[in-house]
Amino acid sequence: MSGKRIVRQIIVGDYTVNLAQGLIQWQAMNFRKTPQLALLKKNSSHFQVHRSVNEFNFHRGLALQLQLKSHSLSFFVSGKNMSANLGYATAGNQLGITSFNSSGYHRTAAEIKGQGNVFQLAAGGRYSYKHGMFTSGLNFLTYHFSLPIVTG
């Protein structure tokens, strides 16, 4: 739902998050063909409905954008099962996530076994203030997985 009053946008379901021109998080495509480099600045809304076949790069949950005069608050909460490869860390022999299956395919026995075996909880948002030419903002983002991410 989109509106022009205090509640500017509500999404329940699958959506992408775009914060801080890609420095924090950018999940949606935003470039078009142009010969001018000045138009490379990303100017998309914070949340967009997920319309892709990509089974990895999106959130599933609730996204809300509010605006009252010069103040704007956008936040989201998401929870979904993801496919990951699991292994043990060499240092502490702890089971954890070694990599994510971002292809979306589950063709082999190993890929089928790893389908939806990790739960991801994500939350975040943005507060911004705009008055005339002055603009400031604060972005925040957190991820939590049901298993730790392990290395080597």
Summary of the structure (lengths in Angstrom):
residues: 152
radius of gyration: 18.4
end to end distance: 44.8
largest distance: 58.3
contacts: 373
relative contact order: 0.19
helix: 8%
strand: 52%
